[in-house]
Amino acid sequence: MHIEQFRDVCLLKKGVSEHFPFDEVTLVFKVMGKMFALAGLDDWEKGNQKINLKCDPEWAIELREEYEGINAGYHMNKKLWNTVALNSADVSDELAIKLINHSYDLVVKGLSKKVQKELEDL
């Protein structure tokens, strides 16, 4: 998956915006102001294509056990976030998209009912 593909998958979702809240190289995607995906662009350019995604805690553990390219979230809450190496042999684009969708859905589910309604109305 190329950075443009990752960006497109994220931005095609309802209520998503992109930001650089930490520095000029950490690309963050938020849904209704809540972070669901991020990537370090400096590492990406060096061939280290990794993204951090939120994940259900139980499924996060299963994924880490099953895939070499999925590890506890780097610089994130290890219980709720995974770092996914997109250039890993065992992480397909289809799996990456599934995990991006899961992260988005998980964050949307955690939004207040009012904000969920605002998202539906977009």
N, CA, C and O atoms as CSV, one atom per row, in Angstrom:
chain,resi,resn,atom,element,x,y,z
A,1,MET,N,N,0.848,-1.178,0.000
A,1,MET,CA,C,0.000,0.000,0.000
A,1,MET,C,C,0.897,1.246,0.000
A,1,MET,O,O,1.835,1.357,0.789
A,2,HIS,N,N,0.586,2.161,-0.892
A,2,HIS,CA,C,1.311,3.422,-0.974
A,2,HIS,C,C,0.685,4.419,-0.006
A,2,HIS,O,O,-0.458,4.241,0.415
A,3,ILE,N,N,1.413,5.446,0.343
A,3,ILE,CA,C,0.897,6.468,1.258
A,3,ILE,C,C,-0.363,7.120,0.702
A,3,ILE,O,O,-1.267,7.471,1.460
A,4,GLU,N,N,-0.426,7.284,-0.616
A,4,GLU,CA,C,-1.611,7.886,-1.225
A,4,GLU,C,C,-2.830,6.982,-1.045
A,4,GLU,O,O,-3.941,7.464,-0.823
A,5,GLN,N,N,-2.615,5.670,-1.143
A,5,GLN,CA,C,-3.710,4.723,-0.950
A,5,GLN,C,C,-4.205,4.770,0.499
A,5,GLN,O,O,-5.408,4.803,0.757
A,6,PHE,N,N,-3.259,4.771,1.433
A,6,PHE,CA,C,-3.610,4.860,2.849
A,6,PHE,C,C,-4.423,6.128,3.097
A,6,PHE,O,O,-5.461,6.096,3.758
A,7,ARG,N,N,-3.939,7.235,2.560
A,7,ARG,CA,C,-4.614,8.525,2.736
A,7,ARG,C,C,-6.019,8.486,2.137
A,7,ARG,O,O,-6.976,8.947,2.760
A,8,ASP,N,N,-6.142,7.936,0.928
A,8,ASP,CA,C,-7.445,7.852,0.266
A,8,ASP,C,C,-8.430,6.994,1.053
A,8,ASP,O,O,-9.591,7.369,1.210
A,9,VAL,N,N,-7.971,5.836,1.550
A,9,VAL,CA,C,-8.844,4.953,2.320
A,9,VAL,C,C,-9.394,5.699,3.530
A,9,VAL,O,O,-10.576,5.580,3.855
A,10,CYS,N,N,-8.538,6.464,4.192
A,10,CYS,CA,C,-8.965,7.200,5.384
A,10,CYS,C,C,-9.899,8.355,5.036
A,10,CYS,O,O,-10.945,8.526,5.664
A,11,LEU,N,N,-9.518,9.146,4.033
A,11,LEU,CA,C,-10.288,10.351,3.716
A,11,LEU,C,C,-11.631,10.077,3.055
A,11,LEU,O,O,-12.505,10.943,3.057
A,12,LEU,N,N,-11.809,8.892,2.493
A,12,LEU,CA,C,-13.098,8.565,1.879
A,12,LEU,C,C,-14.179,8.267,2.920
A,12,LEU,O,O,-15.358,8.155,2.584
A,13,LYS,N,N,-13.778,8.143,4.158
A,13,LYS,CA,C,-14.738,7.854,5.224
A,13,LYS,C,C,-15.425,9.140,5.680
A,13,LYS,O,O,-14.840,10.223,5.648
A,14,LYS,N,N,-16.641,8.998,6.091
A,14,LYS,CA,C,-17.449,10.135,6.514
A,14,LYS,C,C,-16.865,10.796,7.767
A,14,LYS,O,O,-16.499,10.119,8.729
A,15,GLY,N,N,-16.786,12.126,7.737
A,15,GLY,CA,C,-16.378,12.898,8.904
A,15,GLY,C,C,-14.892,12.906,9.200
A,15,GLY,O,O,-14.483,13.312,10.287
A,16,VAL,N,N,-14.067,12.462,8.243
A,16,VAL,CA,C,-12.621,12.339,8.478
A,16,VAL,C,C,-11.884,13.591,8.009
A,16,VAL,O,O,-12.198,14.179,6.974
A,17,SER,N,N,-10.895,13.972,8.809
A,17,SER,CA,C,-10.007,15.076,8.453
A,17,SER,C,C,-8.575,14.642,8.757
A,17,SER,O,O,-8.343,13.748,9.572
A,18,GLU,N,N,-7.621,15.289,8.090
A,18,GLU,CA,C,-6.211,14.961,8.321
A,18,GLU,C,C,-5.518,16.123,9.011
A,18,GLU,O,O,-5.847,17.287,8.780
A,19,HIS,N,N,-4.554,15.791,9.860
A,19,HIS,CA,C,-3.889,16.794,10.684
A,19,HIS,C,C,-2.426,16.427,10.892
A,19,HIS,O,O,-2.001,15.302,10.627
A,20,PHE,N,N,-1.673,17.404,11.371
A,20,PHE,CA,C,-0.299,17.208,11.833
A,20,PHE,C,C,-0.196,17.833,13.227
A,20,PHE,O,O,0.483,18.846,13.398
A,21,PRO,N,N,-0.864,17.237,14.227
A,21,PRO,CA,C,-0.934,17.864,15.547
A,21,PRO,C,C,0.350,17.768,16.374
A,21,PRO,O,O,0.561,18.572,17.281
A,22,PHE,N,N,1.197,16.803,16.071
A,22,PHE,CA,C,2.392,16.572,16.894
A,22,PHE,C,C,3.632,17.237,16.317
A,22,PHE,O,O,4.433,17.823,17.044
A,23,ASP,N,N,3.777,17.138,15.003
A,23,ASP,CA,C,4.930,17.688,14.295
A,23,ASP,C,C,4.599,17.680,12.812
A,23,ASP,O,O,3.475,17.353,12.432
A,24,GLU,N,N,5.561,18.036,11.970
A,24,GLU,CA,C,5.282,18.126,10.532
A,24,GLU,C,C,5.430,16.795,9.796
A,24,GLU,O,O,5.243,16.746,8.581
A,25,VAL,N,N,5.761,15.717,10.506
A,25,VAL,CA,C,5.956,14.426,9.842
A,25,VAL,C,C,5.011,13.325,10.323
A,25,VAL,O,O,5.029,12.223,9.776
A,26,THR,N,N,4.191,13.602,11.331
A,26,THR,CA,C,3.252,12.590,11.823
A,26,THR,C,C,1.860,12.933,11.315
A,26,THR,O,O,1.199,13.840,11.821
A,27,LEU,N,N,1.428,12.182,10.295
A,27,LEU,CA,C,0.124,12.393,9.675
A,27,LEU,C,C,-0.938,11.666,10.495
A,27,LEU,O,O,-0.844,10.460,10.724
A,28,VAL,N,N,-1.949,12.415,10.932
A,28,VAL,CA,C,-2.999,11.871,11.792
A,28,VAL,C,C,-4.344,12.037,11.103
A,28,VAL,O,O,-4.650,13.100,10.563
A,29,PHE,N,N,-5.141,10.981,11.126
A,29,PHE,CA,C,-6.504,11.028,10.614
A,29,PHE,C,C,-7.460,10.933,11.788
A,29,PHE,O,O,-7.320,10.079,12.664
A,30,LYS,N,N,-8.445,11.840,11.783
A,30,LYS,CA,C,-9.434,11.892,12.858
A,30,LYS,C,C,-10.834,11.814,12.262
A,30,LYS,O,O,-11.093,12.314,11.167
A,31,VAL,N,N,-11.726,11.175,13.010
A,31,VAL,CA,C,-13.137,11.200,12.671
A,31,VAL,C,C,-13.826,12.010,13.764
A,31,VAL,O,O,-13.767,11.666,14.945
A,32,MET,N,N,-14.470,13.076,13.354
A,32,MET,CA,C,-15.156,13.979,14.283
A,32,MET,C,C,-14.238,14.399,15.435
A,32,MET,O,O,-14.664,14.490,16.587
A,33,GLY,N,N,-12.982,14.649,15.100
A,33,GLY,CA,C,-12.022,15.141,16.080
A,33,GLY,C,C,-11.314,14.087,16.904
A,33,GLY,O,O,-10.495,14.428,17.757
A,34,LYS,N,N,-11.606,12.811,16.672
A,34,LYS,CA,C,-10.980,11.721,17.432
A,34,LYS,C,C,-10.074,10.907,16.515
A,34,LYS,O,O,-10.482,10.492,15.430
A,35,MET,N,N,-8.859,10.688,16.956
A,35,MET,CA,C,-7.839,10.009,16.166
A,35,MET,C,C,-8.158,8.522,15.970
A,35,MET,O,O,-8.528,7.827,16.916
A,36,PHE,N,N,-8.008,8.043,14.718
A,36,PHE,CA,C,-8.176,6.615,14.450
A,36,PHE,C,C,-7.014,6.013,13.660
A,36,PHE,O,O,-6.888,4.790,13.592
A,37,ALA,N,N,-6.163,6.852,13.063
A,37,ALA,CA,C,-5.028,6.337,12.289
A,37,ALA,C,C,-3.933,7.389,12.235
A,37,ALA,O,O,-4.205,8.588,12.173
A,38,LEU,N,N,-2.686,6.921,12.257
A,38,LEU,CA,C,-1.569,7.837,12.098
A,38,LEU,C,C,-0.387,7.124,11.480
A,38,LEU,O,O,-0.252,5.904,11.569
A,39,ALA,N,N,0.471,7.921,10.849
A,39,ALA,CA,C,1.662,7.380,10.193
A,39,ALA,C,C,2.780,8.406,10.261
A,39,ALA,O,O,2.546,9.608,10.136
A,40,GLY,N,N,4.002,7.917,10.463
A,40,GLY,CA,C,5.178,8.770,10.449
A,40,GLY,C,C,5.717,8.871,9.030
A,40,GLY,O,O,6.246,7.897,8.494
A,41,LEU,N,N,5.588,10.033,8.427
A,41,LEU,CA,C,5.982,10.197,7.024
A,41,LEU,C,C,7.490,10.101,6.824
A,41,LEU,O,O,7.943,9.660,5.767
A,42,ASP,N,N,8.272,10.506,7.818
A,42,ASP,CA,C,9.728,10.409,7.677
A,42,ASP,C,C,10.156,8.948,7.615
A,42,ASP,O,O,11.010,8.587,6.805
A,43,ASP,N,N,9.569,8.100,8.467
A,43,ASP,CA,C,9.860,6.661,8.415
A,43,ASP,C,C,9.356,6.055,7.106
A,43,ASP,O,O,10.021,5.213,6.503
A,44,TRP,N,N,8.182,6.491,6.678
A,44,TRP,CA,C,7.574,5.972,5.455
A,44,TRP,C,C,8.517,6.184,4.272
A,44,TRP,O,O,8.707,5.283,3.456
A,45,GLU,N,N,9.105,7.373,4.181
A,45,GLU,CA,C,10.012,7.691,3.084
A,45,GLU,C,C,11.295,6.863,3.138
A,45,GLU,O,O,11.964,6.689,2.119
A,46,LYS,N,N,11.638,6.354,4.315
A,46,LYS,CA,C,12.823,5.506,4.481
A,46,LYS,C,C,12.505,4.038,4.211
A,46,LYS,O,O,13.367,3.177,4.389
A,47,GLY,N,N,11.282,3.743,3.787
A,47,GLY,CA,C,10.898,2.371,3.486
A,47,GLY,C,C,10.275,1.627,4.642
A,47,GLY,O,O,10.068,0.417,4.561
A,48,ASN,N,N,9.973,2.327,5.712
A,48,ASN,CA,C,9.394,1.734,6.915
A,48,ASN,C,C,7.916,2.131,6.985
A,48,ASN,O,O,7.521,2.972,7.793
A,49,GLN,N,N,7.108,1.506,6.119
A,49,GLN,CA,C,5.696,1.859,6.000
A,49,GLN,C,C,4.871,1.252,7.125
A,49,GLN,O,O,4.397,0.120,7.029
A,50,LYS,N,N,4.710,2.025,8.190
A,50,LYS,CA,C,3.938,1.563,9.343
A,50,LYS,C,C,2.843,2.565,9.666
A,50,LYS,O,O,3.009,3.775,9.510
A,51,ILE,N,N,1.714,2.021,10.122
A,51,ILE,CA,C,0.614,2.860,10.574
A,51,ILE,C,C,0.171,2.386,11.945
A,51,ILE,O,O,0.288,1.204,12.271
A,52,ASN,N,N,-0.331,3.297,12.736
A,52,ASN,CA,C,-0.905,2.960,14.033
A,52,ASN,C,C,-2.415,3.039,13.901
A,52,ASN,O,O,-2.961,4.010,13.377
A,53,LEU,N,N,-3.083,1.991,14.388
A,53,LEU,CA,C,-4.534,1.903,14.304
A,53,LEU,C,C,-5.108,1.442,15.636
A,53,LEU,O,O,-4.530,0.597,16.319
A,54,LYS,N,N,-6.241,2.005,15.988
A,54,LYS,CA,C,-6.933,1.572,17.196
A,54,LYS,C,C,-7.539,0.197,16.926
A,54,LYS,O,O,-7.901,-0.125,15.794
A,55,CYS,N,N,-7.644,-0.616,17.996
A,55,CYS,CA,C,-8.149,-1.974,17.816
A,55,CYS,C,C,-8.814,-2.464,19.087
A,55,CYS,O,O,-8.410,-2.095,20.190
A,56,ASP,N,N,-9.821,-3.286,18.935
A,56,ASP,CA,C,-10.429,-3.959,20.079
A,56,ASP,C,C,-9.331,-4.700,20.827
A,56,ASP,O,O,-8.558,-5.427,20.202
A,57,PRO,N,N,-9.234,-4.541,22.151
A,57,PRO,CA,C,-8.117,-5.126,22.905
A,57,PRO,C,C,-7.925,-6.637,22.718
A,57,PRO,O,O,-6.790,-7.099,22.594
A,58,GLU,N,N,-8.995,-7.396,22.695
A,58,GLU,CA,C,-8.864,-8.850,22.534
A,58,GLU,C,C,-8.393,-9.203,21.125
A,58,GLU,O,O,-7.532,-10.065,20.946
A,59,TRP,N,N,-8.963,-8.532,20.132
A,59,TRP,CA,C,-8.562,-8.803,18.753
A,59,TRP,C,C,-7.128,-8.336,18.515
A,59,TRP,O,O,-6.394,-8.949,17.740
A,60,ALA,N,N,-6.729,-7.248,19.182
A,60,ALA,CA,C,-5.356,-6.744,19.046
A,60,ALA,C,C,-4.352,-7.826,19.431
A,60,ALA,O,O,-3.353,-8.021,18.739
A,61,ILE,N,N,-4.605,-8.513,20.507
A,61,ILE,CA,C,-3.710,-9.585,20.970
A,61,ILE,C,C,-3.673,-10.715,19.950
A,61,ILE,O,O,-2.604,-11.223,19.613
A,62,GLU,N,N,-4.842,-11.104,19.463
A,62,GLU,CA,C,-4.911,-12.178,18.463
A,62,GLU,C,C,-4.117,-11.810,17.213
A,62,GLU,O,O,-3.365,-12.627,16.681
A,63,LEU,N,N,-4.292,-10.580,16.754
A,63,LEU,CA,C,-3.582,-10.130,15.551
A,63,LEU,C,C,-2.073,-10.157,15.755
A,63,LEU,O,O,-1.334,-10.572,14.863
A,64,ARG,N,N,-1.615,-9.721,16.914
A,64,ARG,CA,C,-0.176,-9.701,17.208
A,64,ARG,C,C,0.412,-11.104,17.247
A,64,ARG,O,O,1.568,-11.316,16.882
A,65,GLU,N,N,-0.400,-12.063,17.693
A,65,GLU,CA,C,0.057,-13.453,17.741
A,65,GLU,C,C,0.074,-14.086,16.353
A,65,GLU,O,O,0.911,-14.943,16.069
A,66,GLU,N,N,-0.846,-13.667,15.492
A,66,GLU,CA,C,-0.991,-14.288,14.171
A,66,GLU,C,C,-0.093,-13.671,13.100
A,66,GLU,O,O,0.350,-14.374,12.192
A,67,TYR,N,N,0.182,-12.366,13.192
A,67,TYR,CA,C,0.920,-11.669,12.131
A,67,TYR,C,C,2.221,-11.072,12.660
A,67,TYR,O,O,2.230,-10.364,13.667
A,68,GLU,N,N,3.306,-11.366,11.973
A,68,GLU,CA,C,4.595,-10.776,12.337
A,68,GLU,C,C,4.591,-9.270,12.148
A,68,GLU,O,O,5.277,-8.551,12.875
A,69,GLY,N,N,3.829,-8.786,11.183
A,69,GLY,CA,C,3.799,-7.370,10.855
A,69,GLY,C,C,2.880,-6.530,11.722
A,69,GLY,O,O,2.710,-5.338,11.466
A,70,ILE,N,N,2.282,-7.134,12.749
A,70,ILE,CA,C,1.397,-6.387,13.652
A,70,ILE,C,C,1.944,-6.507,15.072
A,70,ILE,O,O,2.127,-7.604,15.601
A,71,ASN,N,N,2.197,-5.345,15.671
A,71,ASN,CA,C,2.776,-5.285,17.009
A,71,ASN,C,C,2.019,-4.273,17.862
A,71,ASN,O,O,1.191,-3.513,17.361
A,72,ALA,N,N,2.317,-4.277,19.149
A,72,ALA,CA,C,1.714,-3.293,20.050
A,72,ALA,C,C,2.041,-1.889,19.538
A,72,ALA,O,O,3.132,-1.652,19.020
A,73,GLY,N,N,1.107,-0.976,19.683
A,73,GLY,CA,C,1.243,0.372,19.155
A,73,GLY,C,C,2.466,1.115,19.649
A,73,GLY,O,O,2.654,1.293,20.852
A,74,TYR,N,N,3.288,1.544,18.721
A,74,TYR,CA,C,4.502,2.291,19.026
A,74,TYR,C,C,4.107,3.680,19.534
A,74,TYR,O,O,3.385,4.407,18.851
A,75,HIS,N,N,4.569,4.045,20.704
A,75,HIS,CA,C,4.264,5.331,21.351
A,75,HIS,C,C,2.771,5.521,21.595
A,75,HIS,O,O,2.290,6.653,21.641
A,76,MET,N,N,2.037,4.424,21.752
A,76,MET,CA,C,0.590,4.500,21.953
A,76,MET,C,C,0.213,3.594,23.122
A,76,MET,O,O,1.052,2.859,23.641
A,77,ASN,N,N,-1.043,3.650,23.528
A,77,ASN,CA,C,-1.563,2.738,24.533
A,77,ASN,C,C,-1.513,1.331,23.936
A,77,ASN,O,O,-2.242,1.025,22.993
A,78,LYS,N,N,-0.656,0.485,24.486
A,78,LYS,CA,C,-0.407,-0.852,23.926
A,78,LYS,C,C,-1.646,-1.743,23.956
A,78,LYS,O,O,-1.746,-2.694,23.181
A,79,LYS,N,N,-2.578,-1.443,24.835
A,79,LYS,CA,C,-3.798,-2.250,24.927
A,79,LYS,C,C,-4.755,-1.953,23.774
A,79,LYS,O,O,-5.445,-2.847,23.286
A,80,LEU,N,N,-4.792,-0.693,23.344
A,80,LEU,CA,C,-5.806,-0.258,22.386
A,80,LEU,C,C,-5.294,0.032,20.980
A,80,LEU,O,O,-6.092,0.239,20.066
A,81,TRP,N,N,-3.974,0.051,20.792
A,81,TRP,CA,C,-3.413,0.436,19.498
A,81,TRP,C,C,-2.422,-0.604,19.002
A,81,TRP,O,O,-1.657,-1.176,19.779
A,82,ASN,N,N,-2.448,-0.839,17.692
A,82,ASN,CA,C,-1.469,-1.703,17.027
A,82,ASN,C,C,-0.668,-0.879,16.033
A,82,ASN,O,O,-1.177,0.073,15.442
A,83,THR,N,N,0.582,-1.254,15.859
A,83,THR,CA,C,1.389,-0.734,14.768
A,83,THR,C,C,1.400,-1.813,13.698
A,83,THR,O,O,1.767,-2.959,13.960
A,84,VAL,N,N,0.993,-1.438,12.491
A,84,VAL,CA,C,0.864,-2.372,11.376
A,84,VAL,C,C,1.918,-2.034,10.331
A,84,VAL,O,O,1.922,-0.936,9.774
A,85,ALA,N,N,2.805,-2.978,10.071
A,85,ALA,CA,C,3.845,-2.799,9.054
A,85,ALA,C,C,3.261,-3.189,7.701
A,85,ALA,O,O,3.051,-4.368,7.414
A,86,LEU,N,N,3.008,-2.187,6.888
A,86,LEU,CA,C,2.360,-2.437,5.595
A,86,LEU,C,C,3.275,-3.130,4.601
A,86,LEU,O,O,2.800,-3.724,3.632
A,87,ASN,N,N,4.572,-3.064,4.826
A,87,ASN,CA,C,5.502,-3.742,3.926
A,87,ASN,C,C,5.910,-5.119,4.444
A,87,ASN,O,O,6.842,-5.734,3.925
A,88,SER,N,N,5.212,-5.593,5.460
A,88,SER,CA,C,5.460,-6.932,5.984
A,88,SER,C,C,4.855,-7.962,5.026
A,88,SER,O,O,3.800,-7.733,4.436
A,89,ALA,N,N,5.527,-9.077,4.886
A,89,ALA,CA,C,5.074,-10.127,3.963
A,89,ALA,C,C,3.700,-10.681,4.331
A,89,ALA,O,O,2.966,-11.145,3.458
A,90,ASP,N,N,3.348,-10.638,5.617
A,90,ASP,CA,C,2.082,-11.253,6.026
A,90,ASP,C,C,0.942,-10.254,6.235
A,90,ASP,O,O,-0.120,-10.633,6.730
A,91,VAL,N,N,1.141,-8.990,5.868
A,91,VAL,CA,C,0.067,-7.990,5.969
A,91,VAL,C,C,-0.312,-7.539,4.558
A,91,VAL,O,O,0.392,-6.746,3.932
A,92,SER,N,N,-1.422,-8.054,4.081
A,92,SER,CA,C,-1.901,-7.703,2.737
A,92,SER,C,C,-2.602,-6.339,2.773
A,92,SER,O,O,-2.968,-5.840,3.837
A,93,ASP,N,N,-2.778,-5.758,1.595
A,93,ASP,CA,C,-3.533,-4.502,1.510
A,93,ASP,C,C,-4.960,-4.707,2.009
A,93,ASP,O,O,-5.530,-3.826,2.651
A,94,GLU,N,N,-5.531,-5.865,1.715
A,94,GLU,CA,C,-6.902,-6.161,2.144
A,94,GLU,C,C,-6.988,-6.184,3.666
A,94,GLU,O,O,-7.936,-5.648,4.239
A,95,LEU,N,N,-6.006,-6.800,4.326
A,95,LEU,CA,C,-5.992,-6.830,5.788
A,95,LEU,C,C,-5.810,-5.421,6.335
A,95,LEU,O,O,-6.476,-5.037,7.296
A,96,ALA,N,N,-4.922,-4.657,5.735
A,96,ALA,CA,C,-4.687,-3.282,6.192
A,96,ALA,C,C,-5.967,-2.457,6.103
A,96,ALA,O,O,-6.293,-1.712,7.027
A,97,ILE,N,N,-6.685,-2.587,5.007
A,97,ILE,CA,C,-7.945,-1.849,4.842
A,97,ILE,C,C,-8.966,-2.309,5.875
A,97,ILE,O,O,-9.690,-1.488,6.438
A,98,LYS,N,N,-9.030,-3.596,6.123
A,98,LYS,CA,C,-9.944,-4.128,7.141
A,98,LYS,C,C,-9.615,-3.526,8.515
A,98,LYS,O,O,-10.519,-3.177,9.275
A,99,LEU,N,N,-8.326,-3.407,8.827
A,99,LEU,CA,C,-7.917,-2.869,10.122
A,99,LEU,C,C,-8.166,-1.361,10.211
A,99,LEU,O,O,-8.507,-0.852,11.279
A,100,ILE,N,N,-7.998,-0.646,9.097
A,100,ILE,CA,C,-8.318,0.782,9.065
A,100,ILE,C,C,-9.817,0.970,9.303
A,100,ILE,O,O,-10.225,1.827,10.087
A,101,ASN,N,N,-10.625,0.169,8.626
A,101,ASN,CA,C,-12.080,0.242,8.804
A,101,ASN,C,C,-12.478,-0.070,10.246
A,101,ASN,O,O,-13.342,0.596,10.816
A,102,HIS,N,N,-11.847,-1.078,10.824
A,102,HIS,CA,C,-12.139,-1.455,12.214
A,102,HIS,C,C,-11.798,-0.304,13.159
A,102,HIS,O,O,-12.571,0.008,14.064
A,103,SER,N,N,-10.645,0.325,12.951
A,103,SER,CA,C,-10.226,1.440,13.793
A,103,SER,C,C,-11.234,2.585,13.700
A,103,SER,O,O,-11.658,3.137,14.716
A,104,TYR,N,N,-11.607,2.930,12.485
A,104,TYR,CA,C,-12.605,3.986,12.265
A,104,TYR,C,C,-13.914,3.645,12.984
A,104,TYR,O,O,-14.459,4.469,13.719
A,105,ASP,N,N,-14.411,2.424,12.766
A,105,ASP,CA,C,-15.683,2.005,13.367
A,105,ASP,C,C,-15.618,2.022,14.892
A,105,ASP,O,O,-16.581,2.408,15.554
A,106,LEU,N,N,-14.490,1.606,15.441
A,106,LEU,CA,C,-14.309,1.575,16.890
A,106,LEU,C,C,-14.359,2.990,17.467
A,106,LEU,O,O,-14.974,3.217,18.509
A,107,VAL,N,N,-13.721,3.923,16.800
A,107,VAL,CA,C,-13.725,5.304,17.274
A,107,VAL,C,C,-15.122,5.908,17.138
A,107,VAL,O,O,-15.587,6.600,18.043
A,108,VAL,N,N,-15.790,5.654,16.021
A,108,VAL,CA,C,-17.155,6.161,15.833
A,108,VAL,C,C,-18.068,5.618,16.918
A,108,VAL,O,O,-18.893,6.352,17.463
A,109,LYS,N,N,-17.927,4.346,17.233
A,109,LYS,CA,C,-18.750,3.713,18.268
A,109,LYS,C,C,-18.544,4.391,19.630
A,109,LYS,O,O,-19.462,4.437,20.449
A,110,GLY,N,N,-17.351,4.910,19.863
A,110,GLY,CA,C,-17.041,5.558,21.137
A,110,GLY,C,C,-17.444,7.018,21.212
A,110,GLY,O,O,-17.337,7.635,22.272
A,111,LEU,N,N,-17.907,7.583,20.097
A,111,LEU,CA,C,-18.355,8.978,20.098
A,111,LEU,C,C,-19.666,9.109,20.862
A,111,LEU,O,O,-20.428,8.148,20.972
A,112,SER,N,N,-19.919,10.285,21.382
A,112,SER,CA,C,-21.195,10.518,22.063
A,112,SER,C,C,-22.336,10.363,21.058
A,112,SER,O,O,-22.126,10.490,19.852
A,113,LYS,N,N,-23.520,10.093,21.546
A,113,LYS,CA,C,-24.690,9.935,20.667
A,113,LYS,C,C,-24.915,11.210,19.847
A,113,LYS,O,O,-25.287,11.142,18.675
A,114,LYS,N,N,-24.692,12.357,20.463
A,114,LYS,CA,C,-24.861,13.628,19.769
A,114,LYS,C,C,-23.896,13.739,18.586
A,114,LYS,O,O,-24.293,14.126,17.487
A,115,VAL,N,N,-22.640,13.400,18.818
A,115,VAL,CA,C,-21.635,13.497,17.753
A,115,VAL,C,C,-21.880,12.422,16.687
A,115,VAL,O,O,-21.664,12.667,15.501
A,116,GLN,N,N,-22.329,11.234,17.107
A,116,GLN,CA,C,-22.679,10.193,16.130
A,116,GLN,C,C,-23.801,10.683,15.223
A,116,GLN,O,O,-23.784,10.419,14.021
A,117,LYS,N,N,-24.766,11.387,15.780
A,117,LYS,CA,C,-25.879,11.927,14.996
A,117,LYS,C,C,-25.372,12.985,14.016
A,117,LYS,O,O,-25.808,13.036,12.865
A,118,GLU,N,N,-24.431,13.845,14.492
A,118,GLU,CA,C,-23.842,14.853,13.609
A,118,GLU,C,C,-23.123,14.174,12.436
A,118,GLU,O,O,-23.207,14.633,11.297
A,119,LEU,N,N,-22.421,13.083,12.728
A,119,LEU,CA,C,-21.718,12.336,11.693
A,119,LEU,C,C,-22.696,11.749,10.684
A,119,LEU,O,O,-22.455,11.808,9.478
A,120,GLU,N,N,-23.787,11.188,11.162
A,120,GLU,CA,C,-24.802,10.614,10.270
A,120,GLU,C,C,-25.384,11.679,9.339
A,120,GLU,O,O,-25.720,11.399,8.189
A,121,ASP,N,N,-25.497,12.899,9.853
A,121,ASP,CA,C,-26.122,13.977,9.082
A,121,ASP,C,C,-25.187,14.637,8.076
A,121,ASP,O,O,-25.617,15.497,7.307
A,122,LEU,N,N,-23.918,14.247,8.072
A,122,LEU,CA,C,-22.969,14.842,7.116
A,122,LEU,C,C,-23.261,14.386,5.692
A,122,LEU,O,O,-22.563,14.787,4.761
